[in-house]
C-alpha cells in the first residue's frame, strides 16, 4: 500500500494524458463444444480480474506514460493469446518478459510461442507464460487495447423457420470474447465472419446431395445492409438464390490461428411463391401479356407488390411495377409487354410481400425469357421494306462482290509496293558494296605502286 502511495505521488508530478488502456477478457479452452454452449467451460481455466493484474483505468494509471505498455500475467496461466493493435504498416512489436529477455517476431521458441503478424496487428499465443510484469514495445495505437483472447463467439438472431428461394435476409450478429462483448472496432481487422449453408442431404428435398454454399460474410463498414460503420454490430446479407430444400446454416469465426463454428438449426427453404408466364400476342400491333401467379400456401397474396424490367430483343429496357390487383384474382397480377419485334424478351421481377405468419420479405424471381418468332405479317413487312422485288438483293450482292474485288486489288497493290521497296533496298546494298570494293582495290594498287617506287 505504501509503494502504491509513493507511485501515486511520483506520477502526479507529470500531466500525461491517457494513451493506453489494457483490458482483459476470459481465457478458456478454445473448442467447438464450448462455443456451441455459449462459453460454459471449466472455471479453473478462466481468466478474471483476480488472476490477472492489469493497469486499471483510474486517476493513477491514466498518467502512466504511453511507452510503459505494461501488463501482468498470473502464475496459474497455462496459455494466453494476446492481440496488439498497431499503426498500419509498422513493424511487429517486441515483447519483454519479466526477466528482461525479449520475444521477437523472427526470434522465439516455436514450441511455446505462436505469432501471427499483420500490417495492423500482432496476435501472439504463449504457452506457460513467465509470471510477472510484461511490456510491449512498438507503434501500438494510442487508444487501442491489449486484448486477451479466449473463446471468441458470435451471437446471431435465429433465421426464420420458413424462407423462400430467391429471398434476401438481413441478419445481425455481435462478437463475444468469453462472456464479454467485443467493443473495440479494431477487432474486425483480426476476425473474419463467414456463413455457409450445408445441405442436410434429406432425400425428400431438391437439394439432396448439393454442395455447401457460401452465402455471405458479415461486415461492419456501413455498406450494403449494414446500418452504421464501426458500431460493433456485424450485418450479414443472406441472398438465398439456390435450390429449395433443407439447409443448415453454419457461422464460421476465422482468426489467424484458429477457426470456430456455430451451427444453427436447419431451415426449410421453400420454392419461390411467384411463377412467371406470358401470353404471347399473335398480332404485331398488340402487346404480349405478363402473368404473375402467386402460390398462397405460405404467403398472403394480397400483400404482394412487384417491381421489374423488360429487356427487348434490341436490348432496350423498360421498367414496370404492379402495386394493386386491378380487379384480378388475389393470386394473379398482369401487365402488358410492348410487342416491339421478333426475338428474345427477358423479364426480371422483384417481389415484396408477407408470409402467412406476417413476416415481411423480399425476393428476386428467377429471370424469365420467351422467344417471339417472326410471323407472316412481319416477314412481308420486312420483304417490302428491305428486299422489294428482289432488286435490293441483287444490288447488295453486286456491292459485296465489288467490295471483295477492291479489297483484293488493294492487297495486290500493297504487295507490289513492298516488293519494289525490297528491290530498291537490295540494289542500294549491291551498289554500296561495289563502291566499297572499288575504293579498296584502288587503295591497294596505289599503296603497292608507292612501295615499288620507294625501292
C-alpha positions as CSV (number, residue, x, y, z in Angstrom):
1,X,0.0,0.0,0.0
2,X,2.9,2.3,0.9
3,X,4.5,1.6,-2.5
4,X,1.3,2.5,-4.3
5,X,1.1,5.8,-2.5
6,X,4.7,6.6,-3.4
7,X,4.0,5.7,-7.1
8,X,0.8,7.9,-6.9
9,X,2.7,11.0,-5.7
10,X,5.5,10.5,-8.3
11,X,3.2,10.1,-11.2
12,X,1.1,13.1,-10.1
13,X,4.1,15.2,-11.0
14,X,3.5,14.6,-14.6
15,X,0.5,15.6,-16.6
16,X,0.5,12.8,-19.2
17,X,-2.8,12.1,-21.0
18,X,-4.3,8.6,-21.3
19,X,-2.7,6.9,-24.2
20,X,-3.1,3.3,-23.4
21,X,-5.7,1.0,-21.8
22,X,-5.1,-2.6,-21.0
23,X,-8.1,-4.7,-20.8
24,X,-8.8,-8.3,-20.2
25,X,-11.4,-11.0,-21.1
26,X,-11.8,-14.6,-20.2
27,X,-9.2,-17.2,-21.1
28,X,-10.7,-20.7,-21.7
29,X,-10.2,-23.8,-23.7
30,X,-10.9,-23.0,-27.4
31,X,-13.1,-25.8,-28.5
32,X,-16.3,-26.2,-30.5
33,X,-18.4,-27.7,-27.8
34,X,-17.7,-24.8,-25.5
35,X,-18.5,-22.5,-28.4
36,X,-21.9,-24.0,-29.0
37,X,-22.8,-23.9,-25.3
38,X,-22.1,-20.1,-25.1
39,X,-18.8,-20.3,-23.4
40,X,-19.5,-22.7,-20.5
41,X,-16.1,-24.1,-19.6
42,X,-14.0,-25.3,-16.7
43,X,-13.9,-22.4,-14.3
44,X,-10.4,-23.3,-13.2
45,X,-9.1,-22.2,-16.6
46,X,-10.9,-18.9,-16.8
47,X,-9.2,-15.6,-16.6
48,X,-10.7,-13.0,-14.3
49,X,-9.8,-9.7,-12.6
50,X,-8.3,-11.6,-9.6
51,X,-5.9,-13.8,-11.6
52,X,-4.5,-11.1,-14.0
53,X,-3.2,-7.9,-12.6
54,X,-3.5,-5.2,-15.2
55,X,-3.5,-1.4,-15.1
56,X,-7.0,-0.2,-14.3
57,X,-8.4,3.0,-15.8
58,X,-8.2,5.3,-12.8
59,X,-6.6,8.6,-11.8
60,X,-3.3,6.9,-11.1
61,X,-2.7,4.7,-14.2
62,X,-4.2,7.3,-16.6
63,X,-0.9,9.2,-16.1
64,X,1.4,6.3,-16.9
65,X,3.5,7.2,-20.0
66,X,2.5,5.6,-23.3
67,X,5.8,3.8,-23.6
68,X,5.1,1.8,-20.5
69,X,2.8,-0.7,-22.2
70,X,2.9,-2.9,-19.2
71,X,0.7,-5.8,-18.1
72,X,1.0,-8.6,-15.6
73,X,0.4,-12.3,-16.2
74,X,-0.5,-14.7,-13.4
75,X,1.5,-17.8,-12.5
76,X,-1.5,-20.1,-13.0
77,X,-2.0,-19.4,-16.7
78,X,-1.4,-22.4,-18.9
79,X,-1.8,-20.5,-22.2
80,X,-2.7,-17.0,-23.2
81,X,-3.4,-15.3,-26.6
82,X,-2.8,-11.6,-26.9
83,X,-3.7,-9.1,-29.7
84,X,-1.8,-5.8,-30.0
85,X,-3.2,-3.2,-32.5
86,X,-0.5,-1.1,-34.1
87,X,-0.2,1.6,-36.8
88,X,-0.7,0.4,-40.3
89,X,2.5,-0.8,-42.0
90,X,4.5,-0.6,-38.8
91,X,7.0,-3.3,-37.7
92,X,5.8,-6.1,-35.3
93,X,6.0,-5.3,-31.7
94,X,8.7,-6.7,-29.3
95,X,7.6,-8.4,-26.0
96,X,9.8,-8.1,-23.0
97,X,9.5,-10.8,-20.3
98,X,9.7,-10.0,-16.6
99,X,13.3,-11.1,-16.6
100,X,14.2,-8.7,-19.4
101,X,14.5,-11.2,-22.2
102,X,12.8,-10.4,-25.4
103,X,10.4,-12.2,-27.8
104,X,10.6,-11.0,-31.4
105,X,8.6,-12.0,-34.5
106,X,11.7,-13.6,-36.0
107,X,13.1,-15.0,-32.8
108,X,11.0,-17.1,-30.4
109,X,10.6,-20.6,-29.1
110,X,8.3,-22.2,-31.7
111,X,7.3,-24.9,-29.1
112,X,5.9,-22.3,-26.7
113,X,5.0,-19.3,-28.9
114,X,2.8,-18.8,-32.0
115,X,3.0,-15.4,-33.7
116,X,0.8,-14.0,-36.5
117,X,1.8,-10.6,-37.7
118,X,-0.4,-8.5,-40.0
119,X,0.1,-5.0,-41.3
120,X,-2.1,-3.6,-38.5
121,X,-1.9,-6.1,-35.6
122,X,0.1,-8.9,-33.9
123,X,-1.6,-12.0,-32.5
124,X,0.6,-13.9,-30.1
125,X,-0.2,-17.2,-28.3
126,X,2.1,-18.1,-25.4
127,X,2.2,-21.4,-23.5
128,X,3.2,-21.3,-19.8
129,X,4.0,-17.6,-19.9
130,X,6.5,-16.3,-17.4
131,X,4.6,-14.9,-14.4
132,X,5.1,-11.2,-13.6
133,X,5.1,-7.8,-15.3
134,X,5.5,-7.9,-19.1
135,X,6.0,-5.0,-21.5
136,X,5.1,-4.4,-25.2
137,X,7.3,-2.2,-27.3
138,X,6.2,-0.9,-30.7
139,X,4.0,1.5,-32.6
140,X,0.9,0.4,-30.7
141,X,-2.2,2.5,-31.4
142,X,-2.7,5.1,-28.6
143,X,-6.4,4.3,-27.9
144,X,-6.2,0.5,-28.6
145,X,-6.2,-2.3,-26.1
146,X,-4.1,-5.3,-25.4
147,X,-6.9,-7.8,-25.9
148,X,-6.7,-11.2,-24.1
149,X,-8.4,-13.6,-26.4
150,X,-10.3,-16.5,-25.0
151,X,-13.5,-18.1,-26.6
152,X,-14.4,-15.8,-29.4
153,X,-18.0,-16.4,-30.4
154,X,-20.7,-14.8,-32.5
155,X,-24.3,-14.4,-31.3
156,X,-26.8,-14.0,-34.1
157,X,-30.6,-13.9,-34.2
158,X,-32.1,-17.2,-35.5
159,X,-33.1,-17.4,-39.1
160,X,-36.8,-17.7,-39.9
161,X,-38.1,-21.2,-40.0
162,X,-39.8,-20.5,-43.3
163,X,-37.8,-18.8,-46.1
164,X,-38.1,-18.8,-49.9
165,X,-35.6,-19.5,-52.7
166,X,-34.6,-16.1,-54.1
167,X,-35.2,-14.3,-50.8
168,X,-32.7,-11.8,-49.2
169,X,-32.4,-11.8,-45.4
170,X,-30.8,-9.3,-43.2
171,X,-29.1,-10.9,-40.1
172,X,-27.2,-9.0,-37.4
173,X,-24.6,-10.5,-35.1
174,X,-22.4,-9.5,-32.2
175,X,-18.9,-10.8,-31.2
176,X,-18.1,-12.0,-27.7
177,X,-14.8,-12.8,-26.1
178,X,-15.8,-15.3,-23.4
179,X,-18.8,-13.7,-21.7
180,X,-17.9,-10.1,-22.6
181,X,-18.9,-8.3,-25.8
182,X,-16.0,-7.2,-28.0
183,X,-16.5,-3.4,-28.4
184,X,-13.2,-2.4,-29.9
185,X,-13.6,-1.5,-33.7
186,X,-10.0,-2.7,-34.3
187,X,-11.0,-6.3,-33.8
188,X,-12.8,-6.5,-37.2
189,X,-9.3,-6.5,-38.7
190,X,-8.5,-9.7,-36.9
191,X,-11.6,-11.7,-37.4
192,X,-13.5,-12.8,-40.5
193,X,-17.1,-14.0,-40.2
194,X,-18.4,-16.2,-43.0
195,X,-21.7,-18.0,-43.3
196,X,-22.1,-21.3,-45.2
197,X,-25.2,-23.3,-45.9
198,X,-24.9,-27.1,-45.9
199,X,-27.5,-29.5,-47.3
200,X,-28.9,-31.9,-44.7
201,X,-28.9,-34.5,-47.5
202,X,-32.6,-35.3,-47.0
203,X,-33.7,-37.3,-50.0
204,X,-37.2,-35.8,-49.7
205,X,-35.9,-32.4,-50.9
206,X,-34.5,-31.0,-54.1
207,X,-31.1,-30.1,-52.5
208,X,-30.3,-33.7,-51.7
209,X,-26.5,-34.2,-52.4
210,X,-25.9,-30.4,-53.1
211,X,-22.5,-28.9,-52.3
212,X,-22.0,-26.4,-49.5
213,X,-22.7,-22.8,-50.5
214,X,-21.0,-19.7,-49.1
215,X,-23.9,-17.3,-48.5
216,X,-22.2,-14.1,-47.2
217,X,-19.6,-12.5,-44.9
218,X,-20.6,-10.3,-42.0
219,X,-19.5,-6.7,-42.2
220,X,-19.4,-3.6,-40.0
221,X,-18.4,-0.9,-42.6
222,X,-21.7,0.9,-43.1
223,X,-22.2,-0.5,-46.6
224,X,-25.0,-2.7,-48.1
225,X,-27.4,-3.6,-45.3
226,X,-25.0,-2.6,-42.5
227,X,-26.5,0.5,-41.0
228,X,-23.6,2.1,-39.2
229,X,-19.9,1.6,-39.6
230,X,-17.8,0.5,-36.5
231,X,-20.8,0.2,-34.2
232,X,-19.8,-3.4,-33.3
233,X,-23.0,-4.7,-35.0
234,X,-22.0,-7.1,-37.8
235,X,-24.5,-7.4,-40.6
236,X,-25.0,-10.3,-43.0
237,X,-26.9,-10.1,-46.2
238,X,-28.2,-13.6,-47.0
239,X,-29.1,-14.0,-50.7
240,X,-30.8,-17.4,-50.8
241,X,-30.5,-17.8,-54.6
242,X,-30.1,-21.5,-54.6
243,X,-32.2,-24.7,-54.7
244,X,-35.1,-25.1,-52.2
245,X,-34.8,-27.8,-49.6
246,X,-33.5,-28.3,-46.1
247,X,-30.3,-26.3,-45.3
248,X,-28.2,-25.9,-42.1
249,X,-26.6,-22.5,-41.6
250,X,-23.0,-22.6,-40.2
251,X,-21.3,-19.5,-38.9
252,X,-17.5,-19.5,-39.2
253,X,-15.4,-17.3,-36.9
254,X,-12.0,-17.2,-38.5
255,X,-9.0,-16.0,-36.5
256,X,-5.4,-16.1,-37.7
257,X,-4.6,-19.1,-35.5
258,X,-7.9,-20.9,-35.3
259,X,-11.4,-21.3,-36.7
260,X,-14.5,-21.9,-34.8
261,X,-18.1,-22.5,-36.0
262,X,-21.6,-22.1,-34.7
263,X,-24.3,-24.4,-36.2
264,X,-27.9,-23.3,-36.1
265,X,-31.0,-25.4,-36.6
266,X,-31.8,-26.3,-40.2
267,X,-34.2,-24.2,-42.1
268,X,-36.6,-25.2,-44.8
269,X,-36.2,-23.2,-48.0
270,X,-39.4,-23.2,-50.0
271,X,-39.8,-22.7,-53.7
272,X,-40.3,-19.2,-54.9
273,X,-44.0,-18.5,-54.4
274,X,-44.3,-16.5,-57.6
275,X,-44.4,-18.0,-61.1
276,X,-44.0,-16.1,-64.3
277,X,-45.8,-16.8,-67.6
278,X,-46.5,-14.9,-70.8
279,X,-49.4,-14.9,-73.2
280,X,-47.8,-14.1,-76.5
281,X,-49.6,-11.9,-78.9
282,X,-50.3,-13.2,-82.4
283,X,-50.6,-9.8,-83.9
284,X,-47.9,-7.3,-84.5
285,X,-49.8,-4.3,-83.2
286,X,-51.0,-5.9,-80.0
287,X,-48.9,-6.3,-76.8
288,X,-48.0,-9.5,-75.0
289,X,-49.4,-10.2,-71.5
290,X,-47.2,-10.9,-68.4
291,X,-49.0,-13.1,-65.8
292,X,-47.6,-13.4,-62.3
293,X,-49.2,-16.3,-60.3
294,X,-48.9,-16.3,-56.5
295,X,-48.9,-19.6,-54.6
296,X,-50.9,-18.9,-51.4
297,X,-49.6,-21.9,-49.5
298,X,-47.2,-19.8,-47.3
299,X,-47.8,-16.2,-48.3
300,X,-50.6,-13.6,-48.3
301,X,-51.3,-12.9,-52.0
302,X,-53.0,-9.6,-51.2
303,X,-49.8,-8.2,-49.7
304,X,-47.7,-8.5,-52.9
305,X,-46.3,-5.7,-54.9
306,X,-43.9,-6.2,-57.8
307,X,-41.2,-4.2,-59.5
308,X,-39.1,-5.2,-62.5
309,X,-38.0,-4.6,-66.0
310,X,-38.5,-5.8,-69.6
311,X,-35.5,-6.3,-71.8
312,X,-36.5,-6.3,-75.5
313,X,-34.7,-8.1,-78.4
314,X,-32.9,-4.9,-79.3
315,X,-31.6,-4.6,-75.7
316,X,-33.8,-1.7,-74.9
317,X,-35.0,-1.7,-71.2
318,X,-38.4,-0.7,-69.9
319,X,-39.2,-0.7,-66.1
320,X,-42.6,-1.7,-64.7
321,X,-44.3,-2.0,-61.4
322,X,-47.5,-3.7,-60.2
323,X,-48.9,-2.3,-57.0
324,X,-52.6,-3.4,-56.9
325,X,-54.5,-6.3,-58.3
326,X,-56.7,-4.1,-60.6
327,X,-59.7,-6.4,-60.5
328,X,-57.8,-9.6,-61.0
329,X,-58.0,-12.6,-58.6
330,X,-55.9,-12.4,-55.4
331,X,-53.4,-14.9,-56.8
332,X,-52.6,-13.3,-60.2
333,X,-51.2,-10.0,-61.4
334,X,-50.9,-9.0,-65.1
335,X,-49.4,-6.2,-67.1
336,X,-48.7,-5.6,-70.8
337,X,-45.4,-6.1,-72.6
338,X,-44.9,-3.9,-75.8
339,X,-44.6,-6.1,-78.9
340,X,-41.6,-4.4,-80.5
341,X,-40.2,-7.1,-82.8
342,X,-39.4,-10.8,-83.1
343,X,-36.6,-12.1,-80.9
344,X,-35.9,-13.0,-77.2
345,X,-37.6,-11.0,-74.4
346,X,-36.3,-11.1,-70.9
347,X,-38.3,-10.4,-67.7
348,X,-36.7,-9.6,-64.3
349,X,-39.0,-9.3,-61.3
350,X,-38.6,-8.5,-57.6
351,X,-41.5,-9.3,-55.2
352,X,-42.3,-7.8,-51.8
353,X,-44.9,-9.4,-49.6
354,X,-45.8,-11.1,-46.3
355,X,-45.9,-14.7,-45.1
356,X,-49.0,-16.1,-43.6
357,X,-47.4,-15.5,-40.2
358,X,-47.0,-11.8,-41.0
359,X,-43.2,-11.7,-41.7
360,X,-42.3,-9.1,-44.3
361,X,-39.9,-10.5,-47.0
362,X,-38.4,-9.5,-50.4
363,X,-37.2,-11.9,-53.1
364,X,-36.0,-11.9,-56.6
365,X,-37.8,-14.2,-59.1
366,X,-35.6,-16.2,-61.4
367,X,-35.2,-14.4,-64.8
368,X,-37.9,-15.5,-67.4
369,X,-37.3,-15.4,-71.1
370,X,-39.5,-16.1,-74.1
371,X,-39.0,-16.0,-77.9
372,X,-41.2,-14.4,-80.4
373,X,-41.0,-16.0,-83.9
374,X,-41.4,-13.8,-87.0
375,X,-45.0,-14.0,-88.3
376,X,-46.1,-13.8,-92.0
377,X,-47.1,-10.2,-91.4
378,X,-43.7,-9.2,-90.1
379,X,-41.9,-11.2,-92.9
380,X,-44.0,-9.4,-95.6
381,X,-43.3,-6.1,-93.9
382,X,-39.6,-6.9,-93.9
383,X,-39.7,-8.1,-97.5
384,X,-41.4,-4.9,-98.6
385,X,-39.0,-2.6,-96.8
386,X,-35.8,-4.4,-97.5
387,X,-36.0,-7.0,-100.2
388,X,-38.6,-5.3,-102.6
389,X,-39.0,-7.4,-105.9
390,X,-35.5,-8.9,-105.5
391,X,-33.8,-5.8,-106.8
392,X,-32.3,-4.8,-103.5
393,X,-30.9,-8.4,-103.1
394,X,-29.1,-8.2,-106.5
395,X,-27.7,-4.7,-105.6
396,X,-26.5,-6.0,-102.3
397,X,-24.7,-8.9,-104.0
398,X,-23.1,-6.6,-106.5
399,X,-21.9,-4.3,-103.8
400,X,-20.4,-7.2,-101.8
401,X,-18.6,-8.6,-104.9
402,X,-17.3,-5.2,-105.8
403,X,-16.0,-4.7,-102.3
404,X,-14.2,-8.0,-102.3
405,X,-12.6,-7.2,-105.6
406,X,-11.5,-3.8,-104.4
407,X,-10.0,-5.4,-101.3
408,X,-8.1,-7.9,-103.4
409,X,-6.7,-5.1,-105.6
410,X,-5.7,-3.1,-102.6
411,X,-3.8,-6.1,-101.2
412,X,-2.1,-6.8,-104.5
413,X,-1.0,-3.1,-104.8
414,X,0.4,-3.2,-101.3
415,X,2.3,-6.4,-102.1
416,X,3.7,-4.9,-105.2
417,X,4.8,-1.8,-103.4
418,X,6.5,-3.8,-100.8
419,X,8.4,-5.9,-103.4
420,X,9.6,-2.8,-105.2
421,X,10.8,-1.3,-101.9
422,X,12.7,-4.6,-101.2
423,X,14.3,-4.5,-104.7
424,X,15.4,-0.9,-104.2
425,X,17.0,-1.8,-100.8
426,X,18.8,-4.7,-102.4
427,X,20.1,-2.5,-105.2
428,X,21.3,0.1,-102.8
429,X,23.2,-2.6,-100.8
430,X,24.8,-4.0,-104.0
431,X,25.8,-0.6,-105.3
432,X,27.2,0.3,-101.9
433,X,29.2,-2.9,-101.6
434,X,30.6,-2.4,-105.1
435,X,31.7,1.2,-104.3
436,X,33.5,-0.1,-101.2
437,X,35.2,-2.9,-103.1
438,X,36.3,-0.4,-105.8
439,X,37.8,2.0,-103.3
440,X,39.6,-0.8,-101.6
441,X,41.2,-2.1,-104.9
442,X,42.3,1.5,-105.8
443,X,43.9,2.0,-102.4
444,X,45.6,-1.4,-102.6
445,X,47.2,-0.7,-106.0
446,X,48.1,2.8,-105.0
447,X,49.9,1.6,-101.9
448,X,51.7,-1.1,-103.8
449,X,52.9,1.3,-106.5
450,X,54.2,3.7,-103.9
451,X,56.1,0.8,-102.3
452,X,57.7,-0.2,-105.6
453,X,58.9,3.4,-106.2
454,X,60.4,3.6,-102.8
455,X,62.5,0.5,-103.5
